[in-house]
Amino acid sequence: MKITIAGAGAWGKALGFIAQRAGHEVSFWSRQNQILPAHTDAYILAVPAQAVRETCAALKLNKAVVICAAKGIEQSTGKLMAEVVHDVAPAAEFYVLSGPSFAADVIAGLPTAVALAGPTLEKAMVLAEALSTRTFRIYPTADVTGVEIGGAMKNVLAIACGIVEGAGLGESARAGLVTRGFAELSRYARSQGAKPETLMGLSGFGDLMLTCSSTKSRNYSYGLAIGKGATPQEAQAHSAGVVEGAFTASVAAALADQHKIDMPIVHSVADIISGKSNPRVEITKLMARPLRAEHE
């Protein structure tokens, strides 16, 4: 295939490396290089979630095959990436790629497994087989909503885990936070029609485990800085790139309210980032919540 990758950052380069290793012809498009090849079989969007709408408009995707590698919710509309792409290119065939993967690991050829969701399992399987390599394994699914929500929400929870670590609250606290945060993610995703098995898979629990425990994660590192006393603005200024969870937190909290889903950790992160509260206050509030059955 001839593949055009939108985005020349670390993740775009990593996916370009994989596509080339899988035997495909790869071109890169970015704000600095807006030259498009004469023909493209598939586009991979490796840009920040908040830039997906603008990128789709610039590419004039029309009926293209679009593989979105962005993990987030559009802040201005509350829409997932599938909805954003459909707004701009309603005839596009949409896929989303997500899962526990750091660009450096992928480029180094270290074993990595991710999920690819598409309009049908059969179509997702075709692309998964076409793009998988000896070290980059892609598992297909038809649960686009589940894969998208898992990838977006885990970024907010990674910030929370970074805050806990930065505040020196210990490994037990972080493990509890990951578990209760995953319960929040699952409650919301199920309310939107996501399948439970998707949430327990690579794009849900798998990605959550990775980004909630490593300083390679921008979201975790951002939270870590806040937990150590930095303001959200200072933490962002020192980040190596875009912190997707910082954009997603407020809209995720608003969506939780809209759908009447209990998501206290997400709300705490949103309030800390917006400056309405601080880690000490939010940690105290979370620990003072009424006890109830674990799986309610």
C-alpha positions as CSV (number, residue, x, y, z in Angstrom):
1,M,0.0,0.0,0.0
2,K,0.9,3.7,-0.3
3,I,0.5,5.2,3.1
4,T,0.6,8.9,4.0
5,I,1.3,9.7,7.7
6,A,0.0,13.0,9.0
7,G,2.4,14.1,11.7
8,A,6.1,14.0,11.8
9,G,6.5,13.7,15.6
10,A,7.9,10.7,17.4
11,W,4.7,8.6,17.1
12,G,4.3,9.5,13.4
13,K,7.9,8.4,12.7
14,A,7.4,5.2,14.7
15,L,4.3,4.3,12.7
16,G,6.1,5.2,9.5
17,F,8.9,2.8,10.6
18,I,6.4,0.0,11.2
19,A,4.6,0.6,7.8
20,Q,7.9,0.5,6.0
21,R,8.9,-2.6,7.8
22,A,5.6,-4.2,6.8
23,G,6.6,-3.5,3.1
24,H,4.6,-0.4,2.3
25,E,5.5,2.9,0.6
26,V,5.4,5.7,3.2
27,S,5.1,9.5,2.8
28,F,4.9,12.1,5.6
29,W,2.6,15.1,5.7
30,S,3.0,17.9,8.3
31,R,2.5,21.6,8.7
32,Q,6.1,22.0,7.6
33,N,5.8,19.7,4.6
34,Q,2.3,19.9,3.1
35,I,3.1,18.1,-0.1
36,L,0.9,15.1,-0.7
37,P,1.7,12.2,-3.0
38,A,-0.4,11.7,-6.1
39,H,-2.1,8.6,-4.7
40,T,-2.6,7.3,-1.1
41,D,-4.3,4.1,-0.1
42,A,-4.5,4.9,3.6
43,Y,-3.9,7.9,5.8
44,I,-2.5,7.5,9.4
45,L,-3.4,10.5,11.6
46,A,-0.5,10.8,14.1
47,V,-1.3,14.3,15.3
48,P,-2.7,15.5,18.7
49,A,-6.4,14.9,19.2
50,Q,-7.2,18.6,19.2
51,A,-5.6,18.9,15.7
52,V,-7.4,16.0,14.0
53,R,-10.3,18.2,12.7
54,E,-7.9,20.7,11.2
55,T,-5.7,18.0,9.8
56,C,-8.6,16.2,8.1
57,A,-9.8,19.4,6.5
58,A,-6.3,20.1,5.2
59,L,-5.9,16.6,3.8
60,K,-9.3,16.7,2.0
61,L,-9.8,13.0,2.9
62,N,-13.1,12.5,1.0
63,K,-13.5,8.7,0.7
64,A,-10.1,7.7,2.1
65,V,-9.2,4.9,4.5
66,V,-8.3,6.8,7.7
67,I,-6.4,5.2,10.6
68,C,-6.4,7.5,13.6
69,A,-3.6,7.1,16.1
70,A,-4.7,10.1,18.3
71,K,-6.0,9.4,21.8
72,G,-8.4,12.0,23.1
73,I,-11.7,13.8,23.0
74,E,-12.2,17.0,21.1
75,Q,-12.3,19.7,23.8
76,S,-14.6,22.1,22.0
77,T,-17.3,19.6,21.1
78,G,-16.9,16.5,23.4
79,K,-16.6,14.3,20.3
80,L,-14.5,11.2,19.8
81,M,-12.1,11.1,16.9
82,A,-14.5,8.9,14.8
83,E,-17.1,11.7,15.1
84,V,-14.6,14.4,14.3
85,V,-13.4,12.6,11.1
86,H,-17.0,11.9,10.1
87,D,-17.8,15.6,10.4
88,V,-15.1,16.6,8.0
89,A,-15.0,13.5,5.7
90,P,-18.3,11.7,6.1
91,A,-17.4,9.1,3.4
92,A,-14.1,8.2,5.0
93,E,-13.6,4.6,6.2
94,F,-12.5,5.1,9.8
95,Y,-10.2,3.0,12.0
96,V,-8.5,3.7,15.3
97,L,-5.2,2.4,16.5
98,S,-4.5,2.3,20.2
99,G,-2.8,0.4,22.9
100,P,0.2,0.2,25.2
101,S,3.0,1.6,23.0
102,F,5.8,4.1,23.4
103,A,7.4,5.4,20.2
104,A,10.9,4.7,21.4
105,D,10.1,1.1,22.0
106,V,8.5,0.7,18.6
107,I,11.4,2.2,16.8
108,A,13.9,0.1,18.8
109,G,12.1,-3.0,17.6
110,L,10.9,-4.1,21.0
111,P,7.8,-6.3,21.2
112,T,4.6,-4.3,21.1
113,A,0.9,-5.2,20.9
114,V,-1.9,-2.8,20.1
115,A,-5.5,-2.9,19.0
116,L,-7.0,-1.7,15.7
117,A,-10.8,-1.1,15.5
118,G,-12.7,-0.6,12.3
119,P,-16.2,-0.7,10.8
120,T,-16.2,-4.5,10.8
121,L,-13.9,-7.2,12.3
122,E,-13.2,-8.5,8.9
123,K,-12.0,-5.1,7.6
124,A,-10.0,-4.5,10.7
125,M,-8.3,-7.9,10.3
126,V,-7.2,-7.1,6.7
127,L,-5.5,-3.9,7.9
128,A,-4.1,-5.5,11.0
129,E,-2.5,-8.2,8.9
130,A,-1.2,-5.7,6.4
131,L,0.5,-3.5,9.1
132,S,1.7,-6.0,11.6
133,T,5.4,-6.9,11.7
134,R,7.6,-9.4,13.6
135,T,7.8,-7.1,16.6
136,F,4.5,-5.0,16.2
137,R,1.4,-7.1,16.7
138,I,-2.0,-5.7,15.9
139,Y,-5.2,-7.2,17.3
140,P,-8.3,-6.3,15.3
141,T,-11.8,-5.5,16.7
142,A,-15.0,-3.8,15.6
143,D,-15.4,-1.9,18.9
144,V,-14.4,1.6,17.7
145,T,-16.1,3.3,20.7
146,G,-14.4,1.1,23.3
147,V,-10.9,1.5,21.8
148,E,-11.4,5.3,21.5
149,I,-12.7,5.8,25.1
150,G,-10.0,3.6,26.6
151,G,-7.3,5.5,24.8
152,A,-8.7,8.9,25.8
153,M,-9.7,8.3,29.4
154,K,-6.5,6.5,30.4
155,N,-4.6,9.7,29.8
156,V,-6.6,11.5,32.5
157,L,-6.0,8.7,34.9
158,A,-2.3,8.7,34.1
159,I,-2.1,12.3,35.2
160,A,-3.8,11.3,38.5
161,C,-1.3,8.5,39.0
162,G,1.6,10.9,38.4
163,I,0.2,13.3,41.0
164,V,0.0,10.5,43.5
165,E,3.6,9.5,42.8
166,G,4.8,13.1,42.9
167,A,3.0,13.7,46.2
168,G,4.9,10.6,47.7
169,L,1.7,8.7,48.6
170,G,3.2,5.3,47.8
171,E,2.8,2.3,45.6
172,S,-0.4,1.1,47.4
173,A,-2.1,4.4,46.7
174,R,-1.2,4.3,43.1
175,A,-2.4,0.7,42.7
176,G,-5.7,1.7,44.3
177,L,-6.0,4.7,42.1
178,V,-5.4,2.7,38.9
179,T,-8.0,0.2,39.9
180,R,-10.7,2.7,40.9
181,G,-9.8,4.8,37.9
182,F,-10.3,1.8,35.6
183,A,-13.7,1.3,37.2
184,E,-14.6,4.9,36.2
185,L,-13.4,4.4,32.7
186,S,-15.3,1.2,32.4
187,R,-18.6,2.7,33.7
188,Y,-18.4,5.5,31.2
189,A,-17.4,3.3,28.2
190,R,-20.2,0.8,28.9
191,S,-22.7,3.6,29.0
192,Q,-21.6,4.5,25.5
193,G,-22.0,1.0,24.2
194,A,-18.4,-0.2,24.5
195,K,-17.8,-4.0,25.1
196,P,-16.4,-5.1,28.5
197,E,-13.8,-7.3,26.8
198,T,-12.4,-4.3,24.9
199,L,-11.9,-2.4,28.1
200,M,-10.1,-5.3,29.6
201,G,-7.9,-5.5,26.5
202,L,-4.9,-3.7,25.0
203,S,-6.6,-0.3,24.4
204,G,-8.1,-0.2,27.9
205,F,-6.5,-1.9,30.8
206,G,-3.3,-2.6,28.9
207,D,-2.7,1.0,27.9
208,L,-3.7,2.2,31.4
209,M,-1.0,0.0,33.0
210,L,1.7,1.4,30.8
211,T,0.9,5.1,31.1
212,C,0.2,5.0,34.8
213,S,3.6,3.8,35.7
214,S,6.3,5.3,33.4
215,T,7.9,8.7,33.1
216,K,8.0,8.0,29.3
217,S,4.3,8.9,29.4
218,R,3.9,12.7,29.0
219,N,0.6,12.5,31.0
220,Y,2.2,10.7,33.9
221,S,5.2,13.0,33.9
222,Y,2.9,16.0,33.8
223,G,1.0,14.7,36.9
224,L,4.3,13.9,38.6
225,A,5.4,17.5,38.3
226,I,2.1,18.7,39.7
227,G,2.3,16.3,42.6
228,K,5.7,17.6,43.4
229,G,4.4,21.2,43.6
230,A,4.4,22.6,40.1
231,T,1.4,24.5,38.8
232,P,-0.4,22.9,35.8
233,Q,1.1,25.7,33.6
234,E,4.6,25.0,34.9
235,A,4.2,21.3,34.3
236,Q,3.0,21.9,30.8
237,A,5.8,24.2,30.0
238,H,8.4,21.6,31.0
239,S,6.6,18.8,29.0
240,A,8.4,17.2,26.1
241,G,5.2,17.6,24.0
242,V,1.4,17.7,24.0
243,V,-0.2,16.3,27.2
244,E,-3.4,14.9,25.8
245,G,-5.0,14.2,29.2
246,A,-4.8,17.9,30.1
247,F,-7.1,18.7,27.3
248,T,-9.3,15.6,27.8
249,A,-9.9,16.0,31.6
250,S,-12.4,18.9,31.5
251,V,-14.5,17.5,28.7
252,A,-14.4,14.0,30.2
253,A,-15.7,15.4,33.5
254,A,-18.4,17.3,31.6
255,L,-19.4,14.2,29.7
256,A,-19.6,12.2,32.9
257,D,-22.0,14.8,34.3
258,Q,-24.0,14.8,31.1
259,H,-24.5,11.0,31.2
260,K,-24.8,10.9,35.0
261,I,-21.8,8.6,35.4
262,D,-19.9,8.7,38.7
263,M,-16.3,9.6,37.9
264,P,-14.7,11.3,41.0
265,I,-11.1,10.8,40.0
266,V,-11.6,12.4,36.6
267,H,-13.4,15.3,38.2
268,S,-10.5,15.8,40.7
269,V,-8.0,15.8,37.9
270,A,-10.1,18.4,35.9
271,D,-10.4,20.6,38.9
272,I,-6.6,20.5,39.6
273,I,-5.7,21.3,36.0
274,S,-8.2,24.2,35.9
275,G,-6.9,25.6,39.1
276,K,-10.2,25.2,41.0
277,S,-8.5,22.9,43.5
278,N,-5.1,21.3,44.4
279,P,-3.8,17.8,44.9
280,R,-4.0,17.9,48.7
281,V,-7.6,18.9,48.7
282,E,-8.7,16.4,46.1
283,I,-6.8,13.5,47.7
284,T,-8.6,14.3,51.0
285,K,-12.0,14.4,49.2
286,L,-11.4,11.1,47.4
287,M,-10.4,9.4,50.7
288,A,-13.5,10.8,52.5
289,R,-16.0,9.4,49.9
290,P,-18.7,7.2,51.4
291,L,-18.0,3.5,51.3
292,R,-20.0,1.3,49.0
293,A,-19.9,-2.1,47.4
294,E,-16.8,-2.4,45.1
295,H,-18.6,-3.3,41.9
296,E,-21.6,-1.0,42.1
